[in-house]
Each structure stands twice: as C-alpha cells, then as structure tokens.
Amino acid sequence: MPELPEVETVRMGLAPALENHRLVKVETRRGDLRAPFPKDFARRLTGRLVKRLTRRAKYLLAELDRAETLVIHLGMSGRMAVYAEGKERRLGQYVYDAAPSGAGSGKHDHVVFETDAPARIVFTDPRRFGLMTLVETAHLDKDKLFAGLGIEPLSRPFDAAWLARALKGKKTPVKSALLDQRVIAGLGNIYACEALFRARISPRRLAGKVRADAIAALADAIKAVLGSSLRDYRKADGNLGDFQHRFAVYDREGEPCPVCRGPVKRIVQAGRSTFWCPNCQK
C-alpha cells in the first residue's frame, strides 16, 4: 500500500492537471472498486471545476465547485497516470507525455478523467482495493472515512510537545501507538519503523515510558523520514505511483545495520512486521 509520502507525491503530480481545471469528461470502466461508485458518479463529476487538491492521511481530496469533494484512495496497487492531450506538455515543474494508443482502456484501467488542462488522468488498480467516492464538502470531517483521524505528521502543530501529550500514560508499545490513526493520521508501518530507528528507540518500549528527550528525537525523526522520502520520490513525469524504496531497517531482516553493522531483526507487533536493530534501539 502506498505510504503517506507516496500519496503526497501523487497529489503534487496531479495538481497541475487538476487544480483550477474542469473535468470535461469522466468515464468509469466498471461499477466499483473496493466499494461501489456513488450513484451517477461520472455524470456528477463531468463539468465540475476542481478548486483545490489536498491530502488527508492517505486520501486525496479534490474539492469541487458544487459543494462536493472527490475522495480518492489508492488502495494496495492503485496508480494514477497523467498524459498530455495532443503532444508533450509542461504543467508547472512536470512534463507529461502524450497519451499512448489505448491509454485508459487497459484491463485494469478503471477510471478516466479528461481535463481542460488539457490532460487525461487514468486510474489503474489491478487488485481493486482502491476507492473513489463523493462527499459533501461541508461534512467531510464528519464522514466515516475521516472522523476521528489524528494529527497530520507533516503539519506545523505536530512537534515534541504534542507527541509527548499523545503518548503520555499509554501502555501499548510505542510502535503500536504510532500506528494508531487516531493519534497520527497516515503514518504507516514502514515509516514508523524508520523513525524509531532514527530516534534510537526500541519498538518494544511502552509509549508512556519514552523519555522526554527521546520523544523530541522521535518527533524530529518522523518529520525527517517523511520529508526526505518526499524529496526522494518527487518525479517529473506523469507516472505516479511507481516508487523505489531505500530504507535503513525496513524489510532488511538479517542484513547489517547501517550504523553498528549488527543484524537487523524482525518481530511481529499487533500483526505487523517490525524491523529494528536491538544494538542501536534501546
């Protein structure tokens, strides 16, 4: 599943083709993804102006001009491809190739947006765990997808003081606490592992027992691993959702720790794999 930095990168790549542009044509190739499309989904989107494109946790939010917001989740295997109409075209810092023959009509191409940029945006999802729906903009925060979500880890309010308050008294392992979406929205398993490694905190330590100085290091590490990933994954073409990962500990069981050269270990916490270095993370 794409993590927060990847979703934010997709947002940045889509923005020049969507923000302040009109959806001149929308087509769905099937009736559902992981859930059915809303009634008259394509018709309700056709002709709408996208006022802005934002992100909440791992959801993309396209605010439309008639009090509705298009909500997109990439699921496990979803990708967005942006093509210029006619010929190669630069929009902002991105250059989009012209659409190849058949773009949007592939076996796993499920939704096609044509915008007045002009551009064609194709949503491809082989496993169909993605989601697209429409929500009234005024009620977005109360919708079941977003109600109860925690703070955005890349936002200004997220800092050591906030994290200390959030972890105070918690008797769950700190790794599990970080993955609680009611605490931090969008922080996933990969980056929780990487942040704990960078902050030199054992994933087994109880959240409420993490020292103040370690919490400060952890808050900085969360922002650092997410921010550096955004820089690493920024792409200058229309192929959005195909990312290459380079991690210090995640998915590196048995390999040498990049700091102490001891073996990276794997444990299971709450059904999720945790990768860490017992020598470095105390």
SERO-4910 file (N, C-alpha, C, O; in steps of 0.05 Angstrom, whole numbers):
BEGIN
 pado doro    nc1    nc2    nc3   cac1   cac2   cac3    cc1    cc2    cc3    oc1    oc2    oc3
  Met    A     17    -24      0      0      0      0     17     25      0     36     27     16
  Pro    A     12     44    -17     27     69    -17     27     82     11      6     83     24
  Glu    A     50     92     19     51    106     45     47    136     41     44    145     18
  Leu    A     46    151     63     40    179     62     57    195     42     46    210     26
  Pro    A     84    191     42    100    207     23     93    201     -6     93    219    -23
  Glu    A     87    176    -12     79    169    -40     53    182    -47     50    192    -70
  Val    A     34    182    -29      8    194    -34     11    224    -38     -2    236    -56
  Glu    A     28    237    -22     32    265    -25     46    271    -52     41    292    -65
  Thr    A     64    253    -60     77    257    -86     57    254   -109     58    269   -129
  Val    A     38    235   -107     17    233   -127      1    259   -128     -6    269   -149
  Arg    A     -5    270   -104    -20    295   -103     -5    317   -118    -17    332   -134
  Met    A     21    319   -113     36    340   -127     37    337   -157     36    356   -172
  Gly    A     38    311   -166     38    306   -194     12    311   -208     11    319   -231
  Leu    A    -10    306   -193    -37    310   -204    -45    340   -204    -60    348   -222
  Ala    A    -35    355   -185    -45    382   -181    -44    400   -207    -63    413   -212
  Pro    A    -22    400   -222    -22    417   -246    -43    410   -267    -51    427   -282
  Ala    A    -51    385   -267    -71    376   -287   -100    378   -276   -119    375   -291
  Leu    A   -102    382   -250   -129    383   -237   -137    409   -225   -159    419   -230
  Glu    A   -119    421   -209   -126    445   -194   -133    468   -213   -118    474   -232
  Asn    A   -156    480   -208   -166    503   -225   -171    494   -254   -171    511   -272
  His    A   -176    468   -257   -183    458   -284   -210    444   -281   -219    435   -260
  Arg    A   -224    442   -304   -250    430   -305   -249    401   -315   -233    395   -333
  Leu    A   -265    384   -304   -267    356   -313   -287    356   -336   -311    357   -332
  Val    A   -276    355   -360   -294    357   -384   -307    330   -391   -327    329   -404
  Lys    A   -295    308   -382   -306    282   -387   -296    262   -366   -272    262   -360
  Val    A   -313    246   -355   -306    225   -336   -319    199   -344   -343    198   -349
  Glu    A   -303    178   -344   -313    151   -351   -305    131   -330   -282    131   -321
  Thr    A   -323    113   -323   -316     90   -306   -319     65   -323   -338     62   -338
  Arg    A   -299     47   -320   -298     23   -336   -312     -1   -322   -315    -22   -333
  Arg    A   -319      3   -296   -333    -17   -281   -351     -4   -260   -350     21   -258
  Gly    A   -366    -19   -245   -385     -6   -227   -374     -2   -199   -387     12   -183
  Asp    A   -350    -13   -193   -340    -10   -166   -310    -13   -166   -297    -22   -185
  Leu    A   -298     -5   -143   -271    -13   -136   -274    -30   -111   -285    -52   -113
  Arg    A   -264    -21    -88   -270    -38    -64   -298    -32    -53   -308    -47    -36
  Ala    A   -310    -11    -63   -338     -5    -57   -350      6    -82   -336     17    -99
  Pro    A   -377      4    -85   -390     15   -109   -386     45   -112   -384     59    -92
  Phe    A   -384     54   -137   -383     83   -141   -410     95   -133   -430     81   -135
  Pro    A   -410    120   -124   -436    133   -117   -454    134   -142   -444    133   -165
  Lys    A   -480    136   -138   -499    137   -160   -492    161   -178   -487    183   -169
  Asp    A   -493    156   -204   -487    176   -224   -460    189   -220   -456    213   -225
  Phe    A   -440    173   -212   -414    183   -205   -401    199   -228   -393    222   -224
  Ala    A   -400    188   -252   -387    201   -274   -402    226   -282   -390    247   -288
  Arg    A   -429    225   -283   -445    248   -290   -442    271   -271   -440    294   -279
  Arg    A   -441    265   -245   -438    285   -225   -411    299   -226   -408    322   -217
  Leu    A   -391    285   -236   -364    296   -238   -360    312   -264   -345    332   -264
  Thr    A   -373    304   -285   -369    317   -311   -378    346   -310   -400    352   -303
  Gly    A   -359    363   -319   -365    392   -319   -356    407   -294   -357    431   -293
  Arg    A   -349    392   -273   -342    405   -247   -314    417   -249   -296    406   -262
  Leu    A   -310    439   -235   -284    452   -232   -271    442   -206   -284    442   -185
  Val    A   -246    434   -208   -231    426   -184   -218    451   -172   -200    463   -184
  Lys    A   -228    459   -149   -218    484   -137   -191    480   -124   -174    498   -125
  Arg    A   -187    457   -112   -161    452   -100   -158    422    -95   -178    407    -93
  Leu    A   -133    413    -93   -127    384    -89   -110    382    -64    -88    393    -63
  Thr    A   -120    369    -43   -106    366    -18   -104    337    -11   -112    319    -26
  Arg    A    -92    332     12    -89    305     23    -96    304     52    -90    323     67
  Arg    A   -110    284     61   -116    278     89   -108    249     94   -120    231     83
  Ala    A    -89    245    112    -78    218    116    -69    207     89    -52    220     76
  Lys    A    -79    185     80    -72    173     54    -94    177     33    -94    162     13
  Tyr    A   -111    196     38   -133    202     19   -126    227      3   -117    247     15
  Leu    A   -132    227    -22   -131    251    -39   -159    264    -40   -179    250    -43
  Leu    A   -160    290    -37   -185    305    -36   -186    326    -57   -171    346    -56
  Ala    A   -204    322    -77   -207    342    -98   -233    358    -92   -255    348    -97
  Glu    A   -230    382    -82   -253    398    -75   -265    410   -101   -252    423   -116
  Leu    A   -291    405   -105   -305    413   -129   -321    438   -125   -325    447   -102
  Asp    A   -331    450   -147   -344    476   -145   -373    474   -137   -386    495   -135
  Arg    A   -384    451   -133   -412    450   -125   -415    435    -98   -432    417    -95
  Ala    A   -398    443    -79   -401    435    -51   -396    405    -47   -405    394    -27
  Glu    A   -383    392    -66   -375    364    -62   -345    360    -65   -332    377    -77
  Thr    A   -335    339    -53   -307    333    -55   -303    304    -65   -316    285    -55
  Leu    A   -287    301    -85   -280    275    -95   -258    263    -77   -236    275    -74
  Val    A   -263    240    -65   -244    227    -47   -232    203    -62   -246    187    -73
  Ile    A   -206    202    -62   -191    180    -76   -172    167    -56   -157    180    -42
  His    A   -173    140    -55   -154    124    -41   -141    104    -60   -156     91    -75
  Leu    A   -115    102    -60   -101     86    -80   -102     56    -73    -96     39    -90
  Gly    A   -110     49    -48   -111     21    -41    -84      8    -41    -64     21    -35
  Met    A    -83    -18    -48    -58    -33    -48    -41    -28    -73    -16    -28    -71
  Ser    A    -54    -26    -95    -39    -26   -121    -48     -3   -140    -41     -4   -163
  Gly    A    -62     16   -130    -72     38   -147    -50     56   -157    -32     62   -142
  Arg    A    -53     65   -182    -34     84   -194    -50    105   -210    -72     99   -220
  Met    A    -39    129   -211    -51    150   -228    -30    157   -249     -7    162   -243
  Ala    A    -39    158   -274    -21    166   -296    -33    191   -309    -57    192   -314
  Val    A    -16    211   -314    -25    236   -326    -12    238   -354     12    235   -357
  Tyr    A    -29    243   -374    -19    246   -401    -28    273   -412    -50    283   -406
  Ala    A    -11    285   -428    -19    310   -442    -37    302   -465    -35    281   -477
  Glu    A    -55    320   -472    -72    316   -495    -58    329   -519    -51    352   -518
  Gly    A    -55    314   -540    -43    325   -565    -14    319   -567     -5    304   -584
  Lys    A      2    332   -549     31    328   -550     43    333   -523     29    342   -504
  Glu    A     69    327   -520     82    332   -494     77    360   -484     77    379   -500
  Arg    A     71    362   -458     63    388   -448     75    392   -420     74    373   -403
  Arg    A     85    415   -414     96    422   -388     74    436   -372     63    456   -381
  Leu    A     68    426   -348     50    439   -330     65    442   -303     71    423   -290
  Gly    A     71    467   -296     87    472   -272    114    459   -276    127    463   -296
  Gln    A    124    444   -256    150    431   -257    149    404   -271    169    390   -274
  Tyr    A    125    395   -279    121    369   -290    119    370   -321    108    389   -332
  Val    A    129    349   -334    126    346   -362    111    320   -367    119    299   -358
  Tyr    A     89    322   -381     72    298   -386     74    290   -415     72    307   -433
  Asp    A     77    264   -420     78    254   -447     50    253   -459     30    253   -444
  Ala    A     48    253   -485     22    249   -498     12    221   -492     28    202   -488
  Ala    A    -14    218   -491    -26    192   -484    -20    172   -506    -25    177   -530
  Pro    A     -8    149   -499     -4    128   -519    -31    116   -528    -51    119   -515
  Ser    A    -30    102   -550    -54     89   -560    -66     70   -539    -51     53   -529
  Gly    A    -91     73   -533   -104     55   -515   -102     63   -486   -112     49   -468
  Ala    A    -89     86   -479    -87     95   -452   -115     99   -440   -130    115   -450
  Gly    A   -120     85   -419   -147     86   -406   -165     63   -413   -186     61   -401
  Ser    A   -157     47   -431   -174     24   -439   -161     -3   -432   -170    -24   -442
  Gly    A   -141     -3   -416   -128    -28   -408   -145    -44   -389   -165    -34   -378
  Lys    A   -138    -69   -385   -153    -87   -369   -158    -77   -341   -180    -81   -330
  His    A   -138    -63   -329   -140    -54   -302   -144    -23   -300   -141    -12   -278
  Asp    A   -150    -10   -322   -155     19   -322   -185     22   -316   -202     14   -332
  His    A   -191     34   -292   -219     33   -283   -233     60   -285   -257     61   -288
  Val    A   -218     82   -283   -230    109   -284   -212    127   -301   -188    127   -299
  Val    A   -225    142   -319   -210    161   -337   -223    189   -334   -247    192   -337
  Phe    A   -205    208   -328   -213    236   -326   -201    252   -349   -176    250   -353
  Glu    A   -216    267   -363   -206    286   -383   -209    314   -372   -232    321   -364
  Thr    A   -188    330   -371   -190    357   -360   -183    377   -382   -173    370   -403
  Asp    A   -190    402   -376   -185    423   -396   -157    435   -394   -152    456   -404
  Ala    A   -138    420   -380   -111    430   -378    -97    435   -405    -83    455   -407
  Pro    A   -100    417   -426   -115    392   -427    -98    369   -419    -74    368   -424
  Ala    A   -111    349   -405    -96    326   -396   -116    303   -393   -140    307   -389
  Arg    A   -105    278   -394   -120    254   -389   -108    241   -364    -83    237   -363
  Ile    A   -124    234   -345   -115    222   -320   -128    194   -318   -152    192   -320
  Val    A   -111    174   -316   -121    146   -316   -115    133   -289    -92    133   -280
  Phe    A   -136    122   -276   -132    108   -251   -132     78   -257   -151     67   -267
  Thr    A   -109     65   -250   -105     37   -255   -102     22   -229    -87     31   -211
  Asp    A   -116      0   -226   -115    -14   -200   -120    -44   -204   -143    -53   -204
  Pro    A    -99    -60   -208   -102    -88   -213   -117   -103   -191   -132   -122   -197
  Arg    A   -113    -96   -166   -125   -111   -144   -152    -99   -135   -166   -112   -119
  Arg    A   -159    -75   -145   -184    -63   -140   -190    -58   -110   -213    -60   -101
  Phe    A   -169    -51    -95   -172    -44    -67   -174    -13    -64   -176     -3    -41
  Gly    A   -173      1    -86   -175     30    -85   -204     38    -80   -222     22    -78
  Leu    A   -207     65    -77   -233     76    -70   -237    103    -84   -218    119    -83
  Met    A   -260    108    -95   -268    135   -104   -296    139    -95   -314    123   -100
  Thr    A   -301    162    -82   -328    169    -74   -331    199    -74   -312    214    -77
  Leu    A   -356    208    -70   -362    236    -68   -374    242    -40   -392    227    -31
  Val    A   -364    263    -27   -374    270     -1   -380    300     -1   -366    316    -13
  Glu    A   -402    308     13   -408    336     16   -384    350     30   -376    341     51
  Thr    A   -374    371     18   -350    384     28   -354    394     57   -336    392     74
  Ala    A   -377    405     63   -383    415     90   -383    394    111   -378    400    135
  His    A   -388    369    103   -389    347    123   -365    328    121   -366    306    131
  Leu    A   -344    337    108   -321    319    103   -309    309    129   -303    285    131
  Asp    A   -304    327    148   -291    318    173   -308    299    189   -297    284    206
  Lys    A   -334    299    184   -352    281    199   -357    255    185   -370    236    196
  Asp    A   -348    253    160   -352    228    145   -337    205    158   -317    209    171
  Lys    A   -348    181    155   -336    157    168   -307    152    160   -292    140    175
  Leu    A   -299    162    137   -271    158    128   -252    176    144   -228    169    146
  Phe    A   -262    198    155   -244    218    167   -249    224    196   -232    235    210
  Ala    A   -273    218    206   -280    224    234   -260    209    252   -256    185    249
  Gly    A   -248    223    270   -230    211    290   -202    209    281   -185    200    297
  Leu    A   -195    218    257   -167    217    249   -150    236    265   -160    258    272
  Gly    A   -126    229    271   -108    245    287    -94    267    271   -103    274    249
  Ile    A    -73    277    282    -58    299    271    -42    291    246    -34    268    244
  Glu    A    -38    310    228    -21    305    205      9    307    214     16    328    225
  Pro    A     25    287    209     52    288    219     71    308    206     91    316    217
  Leu    A     63    318    182     79    339    170     68    367    175     78    386    163
  Ser    A     48    369    192     36    395    198     53    410    219     68    397    234
  Arg    A     50    436    220     65    452    239     58    445    268     76    445    285
  Pro    A     33    439    275     27    433    303     39    407    313     42    404    337
  Phe    A     47    389    295     59    364    304     88    370    312    105    376    295
  Asp    A     94    368    338    121    372    349    125    355    374    107    339    381
  Ala    A    147    359    387    154    342    410    133    345    432    125    326    445
  Ala    A    124    370    437    105    375    459     78    360    453     66    348    470
  Trp    A     70    362    427     45    348    420     48    318    423     30    305    434
  Leu    A     70    307    414     74    278    415     76    269    444     66    247    451
  Ala    A     89    285    461     91    277    489     63    275    502     58    257    517
  Arg    A     46    294    496     18    293    506      3    268    496    -12    255    510
  Ala    A      7    262    470     -7    240    458      2    213    469    -14    194    471
  Leu    A     27    210    476     38    185    486     36    182    516     39    160    527
  Lys    A     31    203    530     30    203    560     11    182    570    -13    182    563
  Gly    A     21    164    587      4    144    600     -3    120    584    -16    102    594
  Lys    A      5    119    558     -3     97    541     14     72    549     38     74    553
  Lys    A      0     49    551     13     25    560     17      5    537     24    -18    541
  Thr    A     14     15    513     19     -1    489     48      4    480     59     25    486
  Pro    A     60    -14    465     87     -8    454     86     17    437     66     22    424
  Val    A    108     32    437    109     57    422    103     53    393     90     70    380
  Lys    A    113     31    381    108     26    353     78     24    347     68     36    328
  Ser    A     63     10    364     34      7    361     20     34    364      1     40    350
  Ala    A     30     50    383     18     76    388     21     94    363      3    110    357
  Leu    A     44     93    350     49    109    327     31    101    304     24    118    287
  Leu    A     23     76    302      6     67    280    -24     72    285    -40     67    268
  Asp    A    -31     81    309    -59     87    315    -67    112    300    -57    134    306
  Gln    A    -84    109    280    -92    131    263   -107    153    278   -110    175    268
  Arg    A   -117    147    302   -130    167    319   -109    185    332   -116    206    342
  Val    A    -84    176    331    -62    192    343    -48    208    320    -46    232    321
  Ile    A    -38    193    301    -24    206    278    -36    195    252    -36    171    247
  Ala    A    -47    213    236    -61    205    212    -41    200    189    -26    217    182
  Gly    A    -42    176    178    -27    170    154      1    159    159     14    151    140
  Leu    A     10    158    184     36    146    189     34    116    188     19    104    204
  Gly    A     48    103    170     46     75    165     68     59    177     87     70    189
  Asn    A     67     33    173     86     14    185    115     19    177    133     19    194
  Ile    A    119     25    152    146     28    142    160     52    156    182     49    167
  Tyr    A    146     75    156    159     99    166    159    100    197    176    114    209
  Ala    A    141     85    210    143     82    239    169     67    246    183     75    265
  Cys    A    175     45    231    200     31    236    224     49    231    242     49    247
  Glu    A    223     63    209    246     80    202    250    103    223    273    109    230
  Ala    A    228    115    232    230    137    251    241    127    278    258    140    290
  Leu    A    231    104    287    241     93    313    271     86    311    286     90    330
  Phe    A    280     76    288    308     70    284    324     96    285    345     97    299
  Arg    A    315    116    271    330    141    270    331    154    298    351    167    305
  Ala    A    310    151    314    309    162    341    322    144    362    324    152    385
  Arg    A    331    120    354    344    101    371    326     92    394    335     90    417
  Ile    A    301     87    388    281     78    408    272     50    401    265     44    379
  Ser    A    272     32    421    263      5    417    233      6    411    217     19    425
  Pro    A    224     -9    391    195    -10    385    180    -24    407    155    -22    408
  Arg    A    193    -39    424    180    -53    446    175    -35    470    159    -42    488
  Arg    A    189    -12    472    186      5    495    157     15    497    145     22    477
  Leu    A    146     15    521    119     25    525    118     55    518    136     70    526
  Ala    A     97     63    504     95     91    495     97    110    518    110    131    515
  Gly    A     84    104    540     83    122    562    109    124    578    113    140    596
  Lys    A    128    106    571    154    105    585    177    117    569    200    117    577
  Val    A    171    128    545    192    140    529    200    167    541    182    184    547
  Arg    A    225    171    545    235    195    558    230    220    541    226    218    517
  Ala    A    229    243    554    223    268    540    243    273    518    235    282    496
  Asp    A    269    269    523    289    274    502    286    255    478    291    263    455
  Ala    A    278    230    484    274    211    463    248    218    447    248    214    422
  Ile    A    228    228    460    204    237    446    210    260    427    201    261    404
  Ala    A    227    278    436    235    300    418    250    290    394    245    299    371
  Ala    A    268    270    398    282    258    376    263    244    357    266    244    333
  Leu    A    243    231    369    223    216    353    206    234    336    202    229    312
  Ala    A    197    256    347    181    276    331    197    286    308    187    288    285
  Asp    A    223    292    313    240    302    291    245    280    271    245    285    247
  Ala    A    248    255    280    253    233    262    229    227    244    232    221    220
  Ile    A    205    229    255    181    224    239    180    245    216    175    237    193
  Lys    A    184    270    222    183    291    201    206    286    182    203    291    158
  Ala    A    229    278    192    253    275    174    249    252    154    255    255    131
  Val    A    239    229    164    237    206    145    215    211    125    217    203    102
  Leu    A    193    224    133    172    230    114    181    252     94    177    250     70
  Gly    A    194    272    104    203    294     87    225    285     68    224    294     44
  Ser    A    244    269     77    265    260     59    254    242     37    263    242     15
  Ser    A    233    226     44    221    209     25    206    225      3    207    217    -20
  Leu    A    194    247     11    181    264     -8    202    275    -29    196    276    -52
  Arg    A    225    282    -19    246    292    -37    256    269    -55    261    273    -79
  Asp    A    259    245    -44    268    222    -59    249    214    -81    257    205   -103
  Tyr    A    223    216    -75    203    205    -93    190    225   -112    173    218   -128
  Arg    A    198    250   -110    187    270   -128    195    263   -157    218    259   -163
  Lys    A    175    262   -174    181    254   -202    171    276   -221    153    290   -215
  Ala    A    185    278   -244    179    299   -262    164    289   -287    165    302   -308
  Asp    A    150    267   -285    134    257   -307    106    250   -297    100    254   -274
  Gly    A     90    238   -314     63    233   -307     58    205   -295     35    198   -291
  Asn    A     79    190   -290     76    163   -280     76    163   -249     97    162   -237
  Leu    A     53    165   -238     50    170   -209     41    145   -195     20    134   -200
  Gly    A     58    135   -177     50    112   -161     69     88   -163     64     67   -152
  Asp    A     91     92   -178    111     70   -181    137     80   -167    152     95   -178
  Phe    A    141     71   -142    162     82   -125    183     62   -118    178     38   -115
  Gln    A    208     71   -117    230     54   -108    238     62    -80    241     85    -73
  His    A    240     42    -62    245     47    -34    274     40    -26    286     20    -36
  Arg    A    286     57    -10    311     52      2    309     58     32    307     81     40
  Phe    A    310     37     49    305     41     77    329     31     93    345     15     85
  Ala    A    331     42    118    353     35    136    348      7    148    367     -9    150
  Val    A    323      2    157    318    -24    170    294    -38    158    293    -63    159
  Tyr    A    275    -24    148    250    -37    139    256    -59    118    270    -53     98
  Asp    A    245    -82    122    247   -105    103    276   -113     99    283   -123     77
  Arg    A    293   -109    119    322   -116    116    330   -136    138    353   -136    147
  Glu    A    312   -154    145    318   -174    165    343   -190    158    346   -199    136
  Gly    A    362   -191    177    387   -207    174    409   -191    160    432   -199    161
  Glu    A    402   -168    149    423   -151    136    437   -134    157    426   -130    179
  Pro    A    461   -124    151    475   -108    171    462    -81    176    454    -67    157
  Cys    A    460    -73    201    450    -46    208    469    -26    196    494    -29    198
  Pro    A    459     -4    184    477     16    172    493     32    192    512     46    184
  Val    A    487     29    218    503     44    238    523     25    252    547     31    252
  Cys    A    513      3    264    531    -14    280    540    -39    266    558    -53    276
  Arg    A    528    -45    243    534    -69    227    523    -95    239    528   -116    228
  Gly    A    510    -93    262    497   -116    273    472   -124    256    463   -107    240
  Pro    A    461   -148    259    439   -156    242    413   -142    249    406   -139    273
  Val    A    398   -134    228    372   -123    232    353   -146    239    354   -167    227
  Lys    A    336   -142    259    318   -163    268    289   -156    260    282   -133    254
  Arg    A    273   -177    259    244   -174    253    228   -186    276    233   -209    284
  Ile    A    208   -172    286    189   -182    305    161   -175    295    159   -159    277
  Val    A    141   -188    306    113   -182    298    100   -168    322     99   -178    344
  Gln    A     88   -145    316     73   -130    336     45   -123    325     43   -111    304
  Ala    A     25   -132    339     -3   -127    330     -7   -136    302    -21   -123    286
  Gly    A      5   -158    295      1   -169    268     18   -156    246     15   -163    223
  Arg    A     35   -137    253     51   -123    233     81   -129    238     89   -132    261
  Ser    A     96   -131    217    125   -136    219    139   -110    228    134    -88    217
  Thr    A    156   -113    248    172    -91    257    201    -98    252    211   -119    261
  Phe    A    216    -80    239    244    -84    233    260    -64    250    253    -41    251
  Trp    A    281    -74    264    296    -57    283    323    -68    288    329    -91    282
  Cys    A    340    -52    300    367    -60    308    368    -60    339    368    -39    351
  Pro    A    368    -84    351    370    -85    381    394    -71    392    394    -62    415
  Asn    A    416    -70    377    441    -57    387    438    -27    389    448    -15    408
  Cys    A    424    -16    369    421     14    368    396     24    382    396     47    392
  Gln    A    376      9    382    350     18    393    345      6    421    339    -18    423
  Lys    A    349     23    441    347     13    469    320     22    482    316     17    505
***
